[in-house]
C-alpha cells in the first residue's frame, strides 16, 4: 500500500500541492501538464514546472506562464487575491458566465483529460463551490470564481485531479496546518485568515500557530485536502520518494514549502471501507446514469457499481453498491438520498486487502503496475487505448502491457 504524507511546512496551496507531488513522482509530469493545458482556453498561457529555491531549500514551482498569465490567485467566490495573500487583487473584464462554477464544470467535462482526472477535478471544485456558496449565501450554481480570469485556480484544480487519479488507491495524511493570521484582500474587502471557506472546509483538521502571519492555507489547497487527506501522522513504512513544492511568498526565517513523503508497504495491506447498497425500481436509465456519475464525484467515494435484479412483482431493479471511506460515509449516504429516489440504505463496514500499485507509462500509454506475490502485473488504462479498429487498440494494449525487454 502506498501512503502519502503532506508536511505543511509553509502551508498548502494548489500550486504547492502539484509541485510537491510532481517532484516526488516526476514520471507523472507529462500526464499532469497535458491535462492542465487541455482545460485552458486559447491564449490563456501554458502550465510550467521548474526547479527553484524557497529560502535555502530546493523545490519545484508549478504555475501558468504566457500572455495572460499572472501570479497565482486562489479561489475565493466573488473574490480574488494573490497566492498566500502576497499579491494585490487583479481586475479583469470577463463575461457573466466565465468563471462560474457551472462554466468551470462544463469546461472540465469538455476537455480531453486522462482517465479519472475529470472526476477528481469536479469533486475538488464542487467542495470549493459548496463552501463558498454557504459563506456568501448564494446557490452553488451561482458561485463565481472571479480570479478564474487568470486561469490559475482552474489549472491547480485540474492538475490536482490528474494527480489524484494517477495515484488512486493511496492513503493520504497531512500534518497540523499553519494557522497564519491577519487579513486577506478580496473583491468583498478584507477577510480574516484563515479565509472563511478554508475554515469551513478544514473543520476537524489539526492546526498550529508558528507565529508567522498571512494566508498560509488557501481555499483551493483546503479543498484538495478535504477531498484526499485526513489529519494525522504518517503510518510509517519504507520511504520511497519525497518531493518539495514552493509557494510564491517568502516567509521570514523559514522555507515556504509543502513536502510530500511517500511510503510503501510491500505486499498486501488491509483497510476498512463502508459498503452502501440500495435498490431502485422507479428511475429511468438516464436518471440512474446521471446519479451514478454524481455519486462517483462525491468526496469519499471509492467506487460505484450497478447491477440488475428482479424485485417484487417481477419488476426490474437497479442494484447500486458504493464503497466509501468510513470517515465520510455519512456524507456519502446523504448524497445517495439527494441524487436518487431511494428511501432506504444498507451500510456495513468491511475489511479489504489491497495490493501495492503504481501509476506508470509504457510506450506513451498510462498503465497500472501491481505488485503481486507471483510477480508484478501491468494493465493499460483502457481509456488511453486509441485506434481506428479493435485490432489496433488490442495491439496497443499488448505493447503497453508487455514486459520490459
TORVO-276146 format. One record per atom (N, C-alpha, C): residue number from 1; x, y, z. Coordinates in steps of 0.1 Angstrom, whole numbers. Each point is the difference from the previous one (the first is absolute). Last residue first. Layout:
   nr   east  north     up
  NUM      X      Y      Z
...
end
This chain:
   nr   east  north     up
  405    118    -53   -222
  405     10     -8     -7
  405     11      8     -5
  404    -47     -2     36
  404     12      7     -5
  404      9     -9     -7
  403    -51    -14      0
  403     10      2     10
  403     12      7     -6
  402    -51      8    -17
  402     11     -9     -2
  402     11      3     10
  401    -41     25     -7
  401      1     -9     11
  401     11    -10     -1
  400     -8     33    -33
  400      1      7     12
  400      2     -9     12
  399     -8    -17    -44
  399     13      6      1
  399      2      7     14
  398    -42    -20     -9
  398     10    -10      1
  398     14      6      1
  397    -36     29     -9
  397     -1     -5     14
  397     11    -11      2
  396     -5     17    -43
  396      6     11      9
  396      0     -5     14
  395    -21    -28    -31
  395     14      0     -2
  395      7     10      9
  394    -47     -1     -1
  394      6    -11      7
  394     15     -1     -1
  393    -23     33    -24
  393     -1      3     14
  393      6    -12      9
  392     -4     -5    -47
  392     10     10      3
  392      1      3     15
  391    -34    -29    -16
  391     13     -6     -1
  391     11     10      3
  390    -44     15     -2
  390      2     -8     12
  390     14     -6     -1
  389     -5     44    -28
  389     -7    -13      1
  389      3     -7     13
  388     16     44    -10
  388    -12      0     -8
  388     -7    -13      0
  387     29     22     42
  387      2     -7    -13
  387    -13      0     -8
  386     22      8     54
  386     -6      7    -11
  386      4     -8    -13
  385      0     -1     58
  385      2     -9    -12
  385     -7      6    -12
  384     -2     16     46
  384     11      6     -7
  384      3     -8    -13
  383    -34    -12     33
  383     -4     13     -6
  383     11      6     -9
  382      7    -40     26
  382     -8     -3    -12
  382     -4     13     -7
  381     45    -11     29
  381    -13      7      2
  381     -8      0    -13
  380     36    -40     13
  380     -2     13     -7
  380    -13      6      4
  379     31    -35     29
  379    -12      1     -8
  379     -1     14     -5
  378     36    -38     24
  378     -1     13     -6
  378    -13      0     -8
  377     27    -29     44
  377     -8      0    -13
  377     -2     14     -4
  376     38    -29     34
  376     -8     11     -4
  376     -8     -2    -13
  375     13    -41     33
  375      6      9     -8
  375     -9     12     -5
  374    -13    -36     31
  374      7     -7    -11
  374      8      9     -9
  373    -26     18     37
  373      9    -10      5
  373      8     -7    -10
  372    -15     49    -13
  372     -7    -12      4
  372     10    -10      5
  371     -6     55    -13
  371      9     -9      6
  371     -8    -12      5
  370    -11     36    -41
  370     -4     -5     12
  370     10    -11      5
  369     -8     45    -36
  369      9    -11      3
  369     -4     -5     14
  368    -24     29    -42
  368      0     -2     14
  368      8    -13      3
  367      0     39    -43
  367     -2    -14      5
  367      0      0     15
  366     -2     36    -48
  366      0     -2     15
  366     -3    -14      4
  365     24     14    -46
  365    -13     -4      5
  365      1     -1     15
  364     38      9    -30
  364    -10     11     -1
  364    -14     -3      6
  363     37    -31      1
  363     -2      3    -14
  363    -11     11     -1
  362      0    -12     46
  362      7     -9     -8
  362     -4      3    -15
  361     -3     19     56
  361     -3      3    -14
  361      9    -10     -9
  360    -24      2     54
  360     12      1     -8
  360     -4      3    -14
  359    -18     -6     56
  359     -3      5    -14
  359     13      1     -7
  358    -11    -35     41
  358      7     13     -4
  358     -4      3    -14
  357    -12    -34     48
  357     -1      3    -15
  357      7     14     -3
  356     -9    -44     40
  356      7     12     -4
  356     -1      3    -15
  355    -39    -28     24
  355     14     -2     -5
  355      6     14     -3
  354    -42    -15     36
  354      4      6    -13
  354     14     -3     -3
  353    -46    -16     32
  353     15     -1     -2
  353      3      6    -14
  352    -42      8     39
  352      4     -4    -13
  352     15     -1      0
  351    -47      2     34
  351     14      1     -1
  351      4     -5    -14
  350    -48     24     16
  350      7    -12     -4
  350     15      2     -1
  349    -51     22     19
  349     14      2     -2
  349      6    -14     -3
  348    -51     21    -10
  348      8     -9      8
  348     14      3     -3
  347    -55     17    -12
  347     14      4      2
  347      7    -11      8
  346    -47     13    -32
  346      6    -10      9
  346     15      3      1
  345    -48     31    -11
  345     13     -5     -4
  345      5    -11     10
  344    -48     29    -20
  344      7     -8     10
  344     13     -5     -5
  343    -32     25    -26
  343     -4      5     13
  343      6     -9     12
  342     10     15    -57
  342     -1    -10     11
  342     -4      7     13
  341      8     20    -45
  341    -13     -1      6
  341     -1     -9     11
  340     45     29    -15
  340     -8    -10     -5
  340    -14      0      7
  339     36     32      9
  339      2     -3    -14
  339    -10    -10     -6
  338      2     13     47
  338     -2     12     -8
  338      0     -3    -15
  337      9    -34     33
  337    -14      5      1
  337     -3     12     -9
  336     45    -15      2
  336     -9    -11     -7
  336    -14      4      1
  335     31     27     23
  335      0      2    -15
  335     -8    -10     -7
  334      6     -5     46
  334     -9     11     -3
  334     -1      3    -14
  333     31    -32     14
  333    -14     -5      1
  333    -10     11     -3
  332     45     11      2
  332     -3     -8    -12
  332    -14     -5      0
  331     17     22     38
  331     -2     10    -11
  331     -4     -7    -13
  330     11    -28     37
  330    -12      7      2
  330     -4     10    -11
  329     42    -24      0
  329    -12     -8     -4
  329    -13      8      2
  328     49     11      8
  328     -8      8     -9
  328    -13     -7     -4
  327     35    -20     27
  327     -2     13      6
  327     -9      9     -8
  326     11    -45    -16
  326     -8      0     12
  326     -3     14      6
  325      9     -8    -53
  325      8      1     12
  325     -8      1     13
  324    -21    -26    -43
  324      3     14      5
  324     10     -1     12
  323    -28    -28    -44
  323     11     -1     10
  323      4     14      4
  322    -48    -20    -23
  322     11      9      1
  322      9     -4     11
  321    -43    -20    -34
  321      9     -2     11
  321     11     10      0
  320    -54    -13    -21
  320     12      9      1
  320      8     -3     12
  319    -40    -22    -36
  319      7     -2     13
  319     12      9      1
  318    -49     -2    -29
  318     14      4      0
  318      6     -1     14
  317    -44    -27    -22
  317      6      9     10
  317     14      3     -3
  316    -50    -20    -23
  316     14      1     -1
  316      5     11     10
  315    -45    -29      9
  315      5     12     -6
  315     16      0     -1
  314    -34    -34     18
  314      7     -2    -12
  314      6     13     -6
  313    -23     -4     42
  313    -10      0    -11
  313      8     -1    -13
  312     34     13     36
  312    -14     -4      2
  312     -9      2    -12
  311     49     -2    -14
  311     -5      3     13
  311    -14     -5      2
  310     47    -11    -31
  310    -14      1      0
  310     -5      2     14
  309     49     17    -22
  309     -7    -11      7
  309    -15      1     -3
  308     53     22    -14
  308    -15     -1     -3
  308     -5    -13      7
  307     43     39      9
  307     -4    -14     -4
  307    -15      0     -3
  306     46     36     10
  306    -14     -2     -2
  306     -2    -14     -5
  305     40     33     28
  305     -4    -10     -9
  305    -15     -3     -1
  304     44     35     20
  304    -15     -1     -2
  304     -2    -11    -11
  303     43     20     36
  303     -5     -8    -12
  303    -15      0      0
  302     26     26     31
  302     11     -7     -6
  302     -5     -7    -13
  301    -15     45     32
  301     -5    -12     -8
  301     12     -6     -7
  300      3     41     25
  300     -1    -11      9
  300     -4    -13     -7
  299    -15     47    -20
  299     12     -2      9
  299     -2    -12      9
  298    -25      4    -47
  298     -2      4     14
  298     13     -3      7
  297    -10    -11    -47
  297      7     12      3
  297      0      5     14
  296    -24    -38    -16
  296     14     -3     -2
  296      8     12      4
  295    -47      4      0
  295      5     -7     12
  295     15     -3     -2
  294    -22     20    -36
  294      1     10     11
  294      5     -7     12
  293     -7    -27    -37
  293     11      9     -2
  293      2     10     11
  292    -38    -29      1
  292     13     -7      2
  292     12      9     -2
  291    -43     18    -10
  291      2     -2     15
  291     13     -7      3
  290    -13      3    -46
  290      4     13      6
  290      3     -1     15
  289    -17    -38    -21
  289     13      3     -5
  289      5     13      5
  288    -44    -13     10
  288      9     -8      8
  288     15      3     -5
  287    -35     21    -23
  287      1      5     13
  287     10     -7      8
  286    -10    -16    -43
  286      7     12     -1
  286      2      6     14
  285    -26    -39     -3
  285     14     -2     -3
  285      8     12      0
  284    -44      3     28
  284      3     -3    -13
  284     15     -3     -2
  283    -30     -8     46
  283      8     10     -7
  283      3     -5    -14
  282    -22    -25     37
  282     -9     11     -5
  282      8     12     -6
  281     17    -40     24
  281    -10     -6    -10
  281     -9     10     -6
  280     49    -11     32
  280     -8     10     -6
  280     -9     -7    -10
  279     34    -10     47
  279     -7     -4    -13
  279     -9     11     -5
  278     48     -5     34
  278    -14      3     -1
  278     -5     -4    -14
  277     48      2     37
  277     -8     -6    -11
  277    -14      4      1
  276     54      9     19
  276    -13      5      0
  276     -8     -6    -12
  275     48     -7     32
  275     -8     -5    -12
  275    -14      5      1
  274     51     15     21
  274    -14     -1      2
  274     -7     -4    -13
  273     52    -12     17
  273     -8      8     -8
  273    -15     -1      5
  272     55    -10     17
  272    -14     -2      2
  272     -7     10     -9
  271     51    -26     -4
  271     -7     11      6
  271    -15     -3      1
  270     53    -25    -11
  270    -14      0      3
  270     -5     14      4
  269     42    -25    -32
  269     -3      8     12
  269    -15      1      1
  268     43    -30    -27
  268    -14      3      3
  268     -1     10     12
  267     46      1    -26
  267    -10    -10      1
  267    -14      5      3
  266     39     32     15
  266      1    -11    -10
  266    -11    -10      2
  265      1     53     11
  265      0    -13      7
  265     -1    -11    -10
  264     16     56     -2
  264     -7    -12     -5
  264      2    -12      9
  263      2     59     -3
  263      3    -12      7
  263     -7    -12     -7
  262     14     56     -7
  262     -7    -12     -6
  262      6    -12      7
  261     -5     56      7
  261      8    -11      4
  261     -8    -13     -4
  260      1     56    -11
  260     -7    -12     -1
  260      9    -12      3
  259     -2     57     12
  259      7    -12     -3
  259    -10    -12     -1
  258      0     57     -5
  258     -7    -11      3
  258      8    -13     -3
  257     15     55     10
  257     -1    -12     -8
  257    -10    -10      6
  256     28     47      8
  256    -15     -1     -2
  256     -2    -12     -9
  255     42     10     37
  255     -5     -2    -14
  255    -15     -1     -1
  254     25     30     38
  254     -3    -14     -3
  254     -4     -1    -15
  253     11     42     24
  253      7    -10      7
  253     -3    -14     -3
  252    -34     35    -17
  252     11      4      8
  252      6    -12      8
  251    -25     -3    -49
  251     -3      0     14
  251     12      4      9
  250    -19      7    -54
  250     12     -2      8
  250     -4      1     15
  249    -32    -14    -44
  249      3      9     10
  249     13     -4      7
  248    -21    -26    -34
  248      5     12     -6
  248      5     10     11
  247      0    -55      5
  247    -10     10     -2
  247      7     13     -5
  246     17    -54     -5
  246      1     13      6
  246    -11      9     -3
  245     13    -56      6
  245     -7     10     -8
  245      1     13      6
  244     24    -53      2
  244     -2     13      6
  244     -6     10    -10
  243      7    -58     11
  243     -1     11     -9
  243     -3     13      7
  242     16    -57      4
  242     -4     12      6
  242      0     11    -10
  241      2    -59      7
  241      1     12     -8
  241     -4     12      9
  240      2    -45     16
  240      5     -3    -13
  240      2     13     -9
  239     -5    -23     54
  239      0     13     -7
  239      6     -2    -14
  238    -25    -37     32
  238     12      3     -7
  238     -1     13     -7
  237    -30     -7     44
  237      3     -8    -12
  237     13      4     -6
  236    -40     28     32
  236     13     -7     -2
  236      1     -8    -12
  235    -36     30     15
  235     -1    -13      7
  235     13     -8     -1
  234     -8     55      2
  234      1    -11    -10
  234      1    -13      8
  233    -28     39     22
  233     14     -3     -3
  233      1    -11    -10
  232    -43     34      2
  232      6    -10      8
  232     15     -2     -5
  231    -52     18    -21
  231     11      5      9
  231      7    -12      7
  230    -21     -5    -49
  230     -5      1     13
  230     11      5      9
  229    -13      3    -57
  229      9     -3     12
  229     -8      0     13
  228    -17     10    -48
  228     10    -11      0
  228      4     -5     14
  227    -32     37    -10
  227     -3    -11    -10
  227      9    -12      2
  226      7     40     26
  226    -13     -6      3
  226     -4    -12     -9
  225     39     25    -10
  225      2     -8     12
  225    -13     -7      4
  224     -2     30    -36
  224      8    -12     -4
  224      2     -9     13
  223    -21     41      6
  223     -9     -9     -7
  223      8    -13     -4
  222     25     35     20
  222     -9     -6     10
  222    -10    -10     -7
  221     29     26    -27
  221      8    -10      8
  221     -9     -7     10
  220    -20     36    -23
  220      3    -11     -9
  220      8    -11      7
  219     -9     39     25
  219    -12     -8     -2
  219      3    -12    -10
  218     43     17     27
  218    -10      6     -9
  218    -12     -9     -2
  217     40      8     39
  217     -8    -10     -7
  217    -10      6     -8
  216     29     29     22
  216      9    -12     -2
  216     -7    -12     -6
  215     -2     57      6
  215     -8    -11     -3
  215      9    -12     -3
  214     15     38     36
  214     -3     -1    -15
  214     -9    -12     -2
  213     38      5     41
  213    -13      4     -4
  213     -2     -1    -16
  212     30    -25     41
  212      2      6    -13
  212    -14      4     -5
  211      8    -25     41
  211      4     14      2
  211      2      7    -13
  210    -15    -46      8
  210     14      1      0
  210      5     14      1
  209    -45    -33     10
  209      4     14     -1
  209     15      1      1
  208    -37    -41    -16
  208     10      4      9
  208      3     15     -3
  207    -40    -43     -9
  207      7     12     -3
  207     11      3     10
  206    -35    -43    -21
  206      8      5     11
  206      8     13     -5
  205    -51    -19    -16
  205     15     -2     -3
  205      7      7     11
  204    -47      3     -2
  204      4    -14      4
  204     15     -3     -2
  203    -24     36    -30
  203     -5     -3     13
  203      4    -14      4
  202      8     25    -43
  202     10     -7      9
  202     -4     -1     14
  201    -26     23    -34
  201      4    -13     -7
  201      9     -8     10
  200    -15     43     13
  200    -11     -9     -1
  200      4    -13     -6
  199     33     34      4
  199     -4     -5     13
  199    -12     -9     -1
  198     13     21    -39
  198     11     -9      4
  198     -4     -6     14
  197    -28     33    -18
  197     -1    -12     -7
  197     10    -11      4
  196      3     44     19
  196    -12     -7      4
  196     -2    -13     -7
  195     50     18      6
  195    -12      5     -7
  195    -12     -8      4
  194     40      4     35
  194     -3     -7    -13
  194    -13      6     -6
  193     12     36     12
  193      8    -13     -3
  193     -1     -9     12
  192    -35     42    -19
  192     10     -5     10
  192      6    -13     -5
  191    -16     41    -33
  191     -6    -12      7
  191     10     -5     10
  190    -12     48    -32
  190      9     -8      8
  190     -7    -11      8
  189    -22     18    -45
  189      7      7     10
  189      9     -9      7
  188    -26    -14    -37
  188     -9      5     10
  188      6      8     12
  187     26    -20    -36
  187    -10      8     -6
  187    -10      6      9
  186     45    -14     23
  186     -8     -6     -9
  186     -9     10     -7
  185     46     -8     36
  185     -7      9     -8
  185     -9     -8    -11
  184     17    -14     52
  184      3     -2    -14
  184     -9      9     -9
  183     21     -1     55
  183    -11      1     -9
  183      5     -2    -15
  182     19    -19     51
  182     -2     13     -7
  182    -12     -1     -9
  181     29    -44     12
  181     -7     10      7
  181     -1     13     -8
  180     18    -58      5
  180      1     13     -6
  180     -7     11      8
  179      4    -52      4
  179    -12      9      2
  179      2     13     -8
  178     22    -50    -10
  178      3     13      5
  178    -12     10      0
  177     -4    -55      4
  177      1     11    -10
  177      4     13      7
  176     10    -56     11
  176     -8     12      4
  176      3     12     -9
  175      8    -44    -26
  175      4      5     13
  175     -9     11      5
  174    -16    -41    -33
  174      6     14     -1
  174      4      4     15
  173    -12    -47    -36
  173     -1      7     13
  173      7     13     -1
  172    -21    -43    -34
  172      6     13      2
  172     -2      5     14
  171      2    -47    -33
  171     -6      5     12
  171      8     13      3
  170     -9    -27    -49
  170      9      5     10
  170     -8      4     12
  169    -20    -14    -41
  169      3    -10      9
  169      9      4     11
  168      2     25    -47
  168    -12     -6      6
  168      4    -12      9
  167     25     35    -27
  167      5     -6     13
  167    -12     -7      7
  166     -7     23    -41
  166     12     -8     -3
  166      5     -7     12
  165    -36     30      4
  165     -4    -12     -8
  165     12     -9     -2
  164      7     41     23
  164     -8     -9      8
  164     -4    -13     -8
  163     23     34    -23
  163      9     -7      9
  163     -8    -10      9
  162    -24     28    -29
  162      8     -9     -8
  162      9     -8      9
  161    -25     35     19
  161     -8    -12     -4
  161      7    -10     -8
  160     22     40     11
  160     -2     -8     12
  160     -8    -12     -3
  159      5     30    -35
  159     12     -7      3
  159      0     -8     12
  158    -37     27     -9
  158      1    -11    -10
  158     13     -8      2
  157     -7     38     27
  157    -11    -10      3
  157      2    -12    -10
  156     28     38     -6
  156      3     -7     12
  156    -10    -12      3
  155     -9     30    -36
  155     13     -8     -3
  155      3     -9     12
  154    -34     32      5
  154     -5    -12     -7
  154     12     -9     -4
  153     11     40     21
  153     -7     -9     10
  153     -5    -12     -8
  152     22     34    -25
  152      9     -7      9
  152     -8    -10      9
  151    -17     33    -33
  151      0    -14     -3
  151      9     -8      9
  150    -15     49     -4
  150     14     -3     -1
  150      3    -15     -3
  149    -44     16      6
  149      5      7    -11
  149     15     -2     -2
  148    -24    -16     38
  148      2    -10    -11
  148      4      7    -13
  147    -12     21     44
  147     14     -1     -5
  147      3    -10    -11
  146    -44      7     20
  146      4     12     -7
  146     15     -2     -5
  145    -39    -34     12
  145     14      1      3
  145      6     11     -8
  144    -52    -12     17
  144      8      5    -11
  144     14      1      5
  143    -51    -25     10
  143     13      3      5
  143      9      5    -11
  142    -46    -17     -3
  142      3     14     -3
  142     13      4      6
  141    -19    -44      4
  141      2      2    -14
  141      4     15     -3
  140    -10    -15     45
  140     13     -5     -5
  140      2      4    -15
  139    -31     32     30
  139     -1    -14     -6
  139     14     -4     -5
  138      1     36     39
  138     -5      0    -14
  138     -1    -15     -4
  137     20     22     42
  137    -15     -1     -1
  137     -5      1    -14
  136     47      1     18
  136     -6     12     -6
  136    -15     -1     -2
  135     26    -36     21
  135      5     12      5
  135     -7     13     -5
  134    -11    -43    -18
  134     -4      1     14
  134      4     13      6
  133     16    -10    -43
  133    -14      2      0
  133     -6      2     14
  132     45    -13     -5
  132     -2     14     -3
  132    -15      4     -1
  131     12    -46      7
  131      4      8     12
  131     -2     15     -3
  130    -10    -30    -35
  130     -9     -1     11
  130      4      8     12
  129     29     -1    -37
  129    -12      7     -3
  129    -10     -1     11
  128     40    -25      4
  128      3     14      0
  128    -13      8     -2
  127     -3    -46     -6
  127      2      3     14
  127      2     15      2
  126     -2    -15    -44
  126    -13     -1      7
  126      1      4     15
  125     39     -5    -27
  125     -7     12     -3
  125    -13      1      7
  124     23    -40      4
  124      7     10      7
  124     -7     14     -2
  123    -17    -37    -24
  123     -2     -2     14
  123      7     11      8
  122      7     -2    -46
  122    -13      4      3
  122     -3     -1     14
  121     41    -17    -14
  121      0     15     -1
  121    -14      5      3
  120      5    -47     -1
  120      6      6     11
  120      0     15      0
  119    -17    -23    -38
  119     -8     -3     12
  119      6      6     13
  118     23      4    -42
  118    -12      9      1
  118     -8     -3     12
  117     39    -27     -9
  117      3     14      4
  117    -13      8      2
  116      2    -47    -15
  116     -2      3     14
  116      3     15      4
  115     21    -18    -45
  115    -10     -8      8
  115      0      4     14
  114     17     37    -33
  114      4    -13      3
  114    -11     -7      8
  113    -15     40    -32
  113      9     -2     12
  113      3    -15      1
  112    -22     39    -34
  112      5    -14     -1
  112     10     -3     10
  111    -43     36      5
  111     15     -2     -3
  111      4    -14     -1
  110    -45     17     12
  110      3      0    -14
  110     15     -3     -3
  109    -17      3     45
  109     -7    -11     -7
  109      4      0    -15
  108     16     36     27
  108      6    -13      4
  108     -6    -12     -8
  107    -20     42     -5
  107     13      0     -7
  107      8    -13      4
  106    -42      7     20
  106     -2     -3    -14
  106     14      0     -7
  105     -1     13     45
  105     -3    -15     -1
  105     -1     -3    -15
  104      6     45      9
  104     12     -8      3
  104     -2    -15     -1
  103    -37     30     -4
  103      9      1    -11
  103     13     -8      1
  102    -31      3     37
  102     -6     -8    -11
  102      9      0    -13
  101     13     27     37
  101      1    -15      3
  101     -5     -8    -11
  100     16     48    -14
  100    -10     -5      9
  100      3    -15      2
   99     26     28    -30
   99      4      0     14
   99    -10     -5     10
   98    -16     20    -45
   98     14     -5      1
   98      3      1     15
   97    -42     17    -14
   97      1    -14      2
   97     14     -6      2
   96    -12     47    -10
   96     -7     -4     13
   96      1    -15      3
   95     40     25    -28
   95    -15      0     -1
   95     -6     -6     13
   94     46     29      1
   94     -4    -13     -5
   94    -15      0     -1
   93     47     32     14
   93    -13      0     -6
   93     -3    -14     -5
   92     31     15     43
   92      0     -6    -14
   92    -14      1     -5
   91     36     15     43
   91    -13      3     -6
   91      1     -5    -14
   90     27    -15     48
   90      1      4    -14
   90    -14      3     -5
   89     26      1     51
   89    -11     -6     -8
   89      1      6    -14
   88     46     -4     27
   88    -13      7      1
   88    -10     -6     -9
   87     38    -29     25
   87     -2      8    -12
   87    -13      8      1
   86     15    -32     33
   86     12      9     -2
   86     -1      8    -12
   85    -29    -36     23
   85     -3     14      3
   85     12      9     -3
   84     -3    -48    -10
   84      3      3     14
   84     -1     15      3
   83     -4     -4    -49
   83      3    -12      8
   83      5      4     14
   82    -30     37    -22
   82     12     -8     -4
   82      2    -12      9
   81    -50     19    -10
   81     12      5      6
   81     12     -8     -5
   80    -59      7     -3
   80     12     -4     -6
   80     12      6      8
   79    -59    -11     -2
   79     12      6      6
   79     12     -5     -7
   78    -46    -16     -4
   78     -2     14      0
   78     12      7      6
   77      7    -47     11
   77    -12      4     -8
   77     -3     15      2
   76     48    -22      3
   76    -10      5      9
   76    -12      3     -9
   75     48    -27     -9
   75    -14      1     -3
   75     -8      5     12
   74     51     14    -16
   74     -7    -12      6
   74    -15      3      0
   73     47     14    -31
   73    -11      5      8
   73     -7    -12      6
   72     52     12    -22
   72    -11     -9      4
   72    -10      7      8
   71     26     28    -35
   71      4     -7     12
   71    -12     -8      4
   70     -4      8    -50
   70      4      9     11
   70      4     -8     12
   69    -11     -3    -58
   69      3     -6     13
   69      4     10     10
   68    -11      3    -49
   68    -10      4      9
   68      2     -6     14
   67     31     -7    -37
   67     -4     13     -2
   67    -10      5     11
   66     32    -39     16
   66     -5      4    -13
   66     -6     14     -1
   65      8    -43     39
   65      7     11     -6
   65     -5      2    -14
   64    -11    -27     51
   64     -4      4    -14
   64      8     11     -5
   63     12    -40     39
   63     -8     12     -2
   63     -4      1    -15
   62     34    -25     42
   62    -10     -3    -10
   62     -9     12     -2
   61     51    -17     22
   61    -10     10      0
   61     -9     -3    -12
   60     38    -27     35
   60     -6      2    -13
   60    -11     11      1
   59     46     -4     31
   59    -14     -4     -1
   59     -4      2    -14
   58     44      4     39
   58     -4     -2    -14
   58    -14     -6     -1
   57     20     32     40
   57     -4    -13     -3
   57     -4     -1    -15
   56     13     38     30
   56     12     -7     -5
   56     -4    -14     -5
   55    -36     37     -2
   55     10      0     10
   55     13     -6     -5
   54    -28    -14    -32
   54     -8      7     10
   54      8      1     13
   53      9    -10    -57
   53      4      0     14
   53    -11      7      8
   52      0    -29    -49
   52      3     13      5
   52      4     -2     15
   51    -17    -27    -51
   51      8      0     12
   51      2     14      5
   50    -43    -13    -31
   50     15      2     -1
   50      6      0     14
   49    -47     -5    -34
   49      6     -7     12
   49     15      3     -1
   48    -50     21    -25
   48     15     -3      1
   48      3     -7     13
   47    -44     13    -38
   47      5     -4     13
   47     15     -2      0
   46    -25     35    -33
   46      3    -14      1
   46      5     -3     14
   45    -35     40    -26
   45     13     -3      5
   45      2    -15      1
   44    -39     24    -17
   44      1      1     14
   44     14     -3      6
   43    -18     -3    -47
   43      6     13      4
   43      1      2     15
   42    -35    -36    -17
   42     11      6     -8
   42      4     13      5
   41    -21    -31     37
   41     -5      6    -13
   41     12      5     -8
   40      2    -42     37
   40      2     14     -2
   40     -5      5    -13
   39      3    -46     16
   39    -12      7      5
   39      1     15     -2
   38     35    -31    -12
   38    -12     -4     -8
   38    -12      8      5
   37     43      2     21
   37      0      8    -12
   37    -13     -2     -7
   36      8    -26     38
   36     -1     14      4
   36     -2      9    -13
   35      9    -46     -5
   35    -13      2      5
   35     -3     15      3
   34     44    -12    -13
   34     -9     -2    -11
   34    -15      3      4
   33     34     -1     33
   33      1     12     -7
   33    -10      0    -13
   32      3    -39     27
   32     -6     11      8
   32      0     13     -8
   31     21    -40    -18
   31    -15     -1      1
   31     -6     12      6
   30     47     -2     -2
   30     -6      1    -13
   30    -15     -1      0
   29     25     -6     41
   29      0     14     -5
   29     -7      1    -14
   28     10    -39     29
   28    -14      4     -2
   28     -1     14     -6
   27     41    -22     14
   27     -5     -7    -11
   27    -14      4     -4
   26     24     16     39
   26      3      7    -12
   26     -5     -7    -13
   25    -10      0     53
   25     -3     -9    -11
   25      3      7    -13
   24     11     23     40
   24      0    -14      5
   24     -2    -10    -11
   23     -4     45    -11
   23     14     -2      5
   23      2    -14      5
   22    -43     14    -11
   22      7     -3    -12
   22     15     -1      3
   21    -29     11     35
   21     -2    -14     -4
   21      7     -3    -13
   20      3     43     19
   20      6    -10      9
   20     -2    -14     -5
   19    -20     36    -24
   19     15      1     -2
   19      6    -11      9
   18    -47      7      3
   18      4     -6    -13
   18     15     -1     -1
   17    -17     21     38
   17     -3    -14      0
   17      4     -7    -13
   16      5     47      4
   16     10     -7      9
   16     -3    -15      0
   15    -30     28    -23
   15     12     -1     -7
   15     11     -7      8
   14    -43      9     21
   14     -1     -9    -11
   14     13     -3     -8
   13      5     13     50
   13     -8      6    -10
   13      0    -10    -12
   12     18      2     56
   12     -4     -7    -12
   12     -9      9     -9
   11     42      4     41
   11    -14      1     -2
   11     -3     -9    -12
   10     43      3     21
   10     -3     14     -3
   10    -15      2     -1
    9     14    -44     10
    9     10      9      7
    9     -4     14     -1
    8    -25    -46     -5
    8     -3     14     -4
    8     10      9      8
    7     -2    -52    -18
    7      6      7     11
    7     -1     15     -4
    6    -24    -49    -15
    6      2     14     -4
    6      5      8     12
    5     -1    -55    -17
    5     -2     10     11
    5      4     14     -5
    4    -15    -51    -20
    4      6     13     -4
    4     -3      9     12
    3      2    -56    -13
    3     -5     10      9
    3      7     13     -3
    2    -11    -53    -23
    2      7     13      0
    2     -7     10      9
    1      3    -57     -1
    1     -8     12      0
    1      9     12      0
end
